[in-house]
Amino acid sequence: MRWCREVFSVRGSGSGAHAIALSLAPIVTASFCSKSLVLPFQNSPFKFKLTDSSSLSLTHRKQLLPAALSLTQPSTAREDDFDFVVVNFYHFVFIQDPQAEVFKHRSFLELEDLDINGRVYVNEQGINAQYSGPSKDALAYVNWLRQDNRFSDILVQISPSENGHTFPALKLRYKPSLVQFEGGMSHLPLLDPSMRAIPLSPAEWKERLEAVNKTDLRAKDYHDRDFILLDVRNGYEWDIGHFRGTQRPSVDCFRNTSFGLSQEEITASDPLSNVDKEKTNILMYCTGGIRCDVYSTILRRQGFQNLYTLKGGVSHYLKNEGAAEWVGNLFVFDSRLSLPPSVYYTGATTKAELTPVSGDDKFAKCHVCNLEVSELRHRNCANLDCNLLFLCCTKCVKDLRGCCCLTCTTAPRLRPVLNGMQRYKKWHNYRDMDLPEQ
């Protein structure tokens, strides 16, 4: 197996450059199955002695691991409809020896020869995973993991990948923080459910969201509301899709999130500044749930009492409730970048990712000309040394040859203009390529 580090480059509106490493970005989840695959499991947790696997025979190494569950038990039709899928899950649970846990997972994947690429991070507080693979291999890993009582009830979300792997390689390792946050996560009470926000099912979230949006929120000062919808994602994620009534986060990287932490009276960019911490109901959401769980423990310590989160995040909501109260697509942290609600709710293929947005739901703006864009999908600047992740209309893509600005069109390391769902490869693939003159 080969390990790698993939990087996105992002700049927010009016801000400087920010590099977001996918290996450091929060692991998002995507919901696709109509029902979780639940099989009978062993009750006892795995126990073994950490040993250098190279010194063990194949027979002895297999004895360290429980057998993978058979996939002959019927699964949902949606899972079987796609050759490749993306699997996402996270779980907060105490892991006494995370290095041994990593070794165990690595050994299982190697022994079973599973074709899996993605990110699986483990530490003392739990596990966070997002990976792609053939359906059979991807589900085999989940089924094996669920044999351990610590992970038997994890919420696993699955979405289709029409173009094969969405990650270049597998990164399975110990990581001090399951998601990156300023100051780390080890000091946060993540293992105490009472310190996290109260989870709402998609149906409960929809009911509350509809009630909030029926009131004329614009008639009151934002900071005087009884309910506040808090998008705990990055601004560029909001740019292609969000729940109605939410303020665009002035954040380009989750680790720098500081909502509710400012000591100033009122900060326009902070929806939680100067609100009543004891009376205001905070409805938090993110892509898959983990960022809300993490950040809610911080808000609890700041005195916020009425915290609620969307269980399973937006992906789980779209799968259960469709696009009700949602506008646009969902940003995902893999090569697909953008998924329409139909992928989750109806099982449509990812060909729908570039479906034009019509009517009043047009909100996304071109980074270059500031006109509306109909394709809700970011692209990276063709200038390798910029690599900005940005939204762009078809005309500006053509005029600037895939670059984000006129300056980048004269850069020394230019890549070709990519169309549709393509993503840039390593620079050596383009180094000796003759590009057309402007």
Backbone hydrogen bonds, N-H to C=O, Kabsch-Sander energy under -0.5 kcal/mol:
donor,donor_aa,acceptor,acceptor_aa,energy
8,F,20,I,-2.6
9,S,387,N,-0.8
10,V,18,H,-3.0
11,R,389,L,-0.6
12,G,16,G,-0.6
15,S,12,G,-1.8
18,H,10,V,-2.5
20,I,8,F,-2.2
20,I,18,H,-0.5
21,A,19,A,-0.6
22,L,6,E,-2.0
23,S,6,E,-0.8
24,L,21,A,-1.7
25,A,21,A,-1.8
28,V,26,P,-0.6
38,V,36,S,-0.9
39,L,37,L,-0.5
53,S,51,T,-0.5
55,S,52,D,-1.8
56,L,53,S,-1.5
61,R,57,S,-2.5
62,K,58,L,-2.1
63,Q,59,T,-1.3
64,L,60,H,-0.7
64,L,61,R,-1.0
65,L,62,K,-1.2
73,Q,70,S,-0.5
80,D,76,T,-1.3
81,D,77,A,-1.0
81,D,78,R,-0.6
82,F,78,R,-0.5
82,F,79,E,-0.9
85,V,133,G,-2.5
86,V,159,S,-3.1
87,V,131,Y,-3.0
88,N,157,Q,-2.3
89,F,129,A,-2.1
91,H,127,I,-2.5
93,V,91,H,-0.7
93,V,125,Q,-1.4
95,I,124,E,-1.8
96,Q,94,F,-0.5
101,E,97,D,-1.8
102,V,98,P,-2.4
103,F,99,Q,-2.1
104,K,100,A,-2.3
105,H,101,E,-2.3
106,R,102,V,-2.7
107,S,103,F,-2.5
108,F,104,K,-2.1
109,L,105,H,-2.3
110,E,106,R,-2.1
111,L,107,S,-2.9
112,E,108,F,-2.4
114,L,109,L,-2.0
116,I,114,L,-1.4
117,N,132,S,-2.2
118,G,169,A,-1.4
119,R,130,Q,-3.2
120,V,171,K,-2.8
121,Y,128,N,-2.9
122,V,173,R,-1.7
123,N,126,G,-2.2
126,G,123,N,-1.5
127,I,91,H,-2.1
128,N,121,Y,-2.3
129,A,89,F,-3.2
130,Q,119,R,-2.7
131,Y,87,V,-2.4
132,S,117,N,-3.4
133,G,85,V,-1.8
135,S,83,D,-2.5
138,A,134,P,-3.0
139,L,135,S,-2.4
140,A,136,K,-1.7
141,Y,137,D,-1.6
142,V,138,A,-1.2
143,N,139,L,-2.8
144,W,140,A,-2.2
145,L,141,Y,-2.2
146,R,142,V,-2.1
147,Q,144,W,-1.2
148,D,145,L,-1.7
149,N,147,Q,-0.5
151,F,148,D,-2.4
152,S,148,D,-0.6
152,S,149,N,-0.6
154,I,151,F,-1.4
156,V,154,I,-0.9
157,Q,88,N,-2.5
159,S,86,V,-2.1
161,S,84,F,-2.2
164,G,161,S,-1.1
170,L,2,R,-0.8
171,K,118,G,-3.0
172,L,170,L,-0.5
173,R,120,V,-2.0
173,R,171,K,-0.5
175,K,122,V,-1.9
180,Q,24,L,-1.0
182,E,255,R,-2.0
184,G,181,F,-3.0
188,L,185,M,-2.0
190,L,188,L,-2.0
192,D,189,P,-1.4
195,M,192,D,-2.0
196,R,193,P,-1.1
198,I,307,L,-2.5
200,L,309,T,-3.0
205,W,201,S,-3.0
206,K,202,P,-2.5
207,E,203,A,-2.1
208,R,204,E,-2.2
209,L,205,W,-2.9
210,E,206,K,-2.6
211,A,207,E,-1.7
212,V,208,R,-2.4
213,N,209,L,-2.6
214,K,210,E,-1.2
215,T,211,A,-0.7
215,T,212,V,-0.8
217,L,215,T,-1.7
219,A,216,D,-1.6
220,K,217,L,-1.2
224,D,221,D,-2.2
225,R,222,Y,-1.0
228,I,281,N,-2.6
230,L,228,I,-0.6
230,L,283,L,-3.1
231,D,229,L,-0.6
232,V,230,L,-0.8
232,V,285,Y,-2.7
233,R,231,D,-0.6
235,G,251,V,-3.7
237,E,234,N,-0.9
238,W,234,N,-1.7
239,D,235,G,-1.6
240,I,237,E,-1.1
241,G,237,E,-0.8
241,G,238,W,-0.7
242,H,327,V,-2.0
244,R,325,E,-2.5
246,T,243,F,-1.5
247,Q,229,L,-0.6
250,S,269,S,-0.5
251,V,249,P,-1.2
256,N,253,C,-2.3
257,T,254,F,-2.3
261,L,258,S,-2.0
270,D,267,T,-1.9
273,S,270,D,-1.5
275,V,272,L,-1.1
277,K,275,V,-0.8
280,T,276,D,-2.4
281,N,226,D,-3.1
282,I,280,T,-0.6
282,I,306,N,-3.0
283,L,228,I,-2.9
283,L,281,N,-0.7
284,M,282,I,-0.8
284,M,308,Y,-3.5
285,Y,230,L,-2.1
293,D,289,G,-2.1
294,V,290,I,-2.3
295,Y,291,R,-2.7
296,S,292,C,-2.5
297,T,293,D,-0.9
297,T,294,V,-0.6
298,I,294,V,-0.9
299,L,295,Y,-2.1
300,R,296,S,-2.3
301,R,297,T,-1.5
302,Q,298,I,-0.9
303,G,300,R,-1.7
304,F,299,L,-2.2
305,Q,277,K,-2.3
306,N,277,K,-0.6
306,N,280,T,-0.5
307,L,305,Q,-1.1
308,Y,282,I,-2.7
309,T,198,I,-2.5
310,L,284,M,-1.6
311,K,200,L,-2.5
311,K,309,T,-0.8
313,G,310,L,-2.2
314,V,286,C,-2.2
315,S,287,T,-2.1
316,H,312,G,-1.1
317,Y,313,G,-1.8
318,L,314,V,-3.0
319,K,315,S,-1.6
320,N,316,H,-1.5
321,E,317,Y,-3.7
322,G,317,Y,-0.5
322,G,318,L,-1.2
324,A,321,E,-0.9
326,W,323,A,-2.4
327,V,242,H,-2.6
329,N,240,I,-3.0
330,L,339,L,-3.0
331,F,329,N,-0.5
332,V,337,L,-2.3
334,D,332,V,-1.5
335,S,166,T,-1.7
337,L,334,D,-1.3
338,S,336,R,-3.0
339,L,330,L,-2.2
343,V,340,P,-1.6
344,Y,340,P,-0.6
344,Y,341,P,-0.9
345,Y,341,P,-2.6
346,T,342,S,-2.0
347,G,342,S,-1.0
348,A,342,S,-1.7
352,A,349,T,-1.6
353,E,350,T,-1.8
354,L,351,K,-0.8
355,T,352,A,-2.0
357,V,374,S,-0.5
361,D,358,S,-1.3
362,K,359,G,-1.3
363,F,361,D,-0.7
366,C,371,L,-3.2
367,H,391,L,-2.8
370,N,366,C,-1.6
373,V,364,A,-2.0
376,L,374,S,-0.8
377,R,375,E,-2.1
379,R,390,F,-2.3
381,C,388,L,-1.8
382,A,402,G,-1.4
384,L,382,A,-0.8
384,L,413,R,-2.4
386,C,383,N,-1.9
387,N,383,N,-2.6
389,L,9,S,-1.5
390,F,379,R,-2.8
390,F,388,L,-0.7
397,V,393,C,-2.0
398,K,394,T,-1.9
399,D,395,K,-2.8
400,L,396,C,-2.5
401,R,398,K,-0.8
402,G,397,V,-2.0
403,C,400,L,-1.7
409,T,405,C,-0.7
409,T,406,L,-0.8
410,T,407,T,-1.4
411,A,408,C,-1.6
414,L,412,P,-0.7
415,R,382,A,-2.0
422,Q,419,N,-1.7
429,N,426,K,-1.8
430,Y,427,W,-2.3
431,R,427,W,-1.4
433,M,430,Y,-1.9
435,L,433,M,-0.7
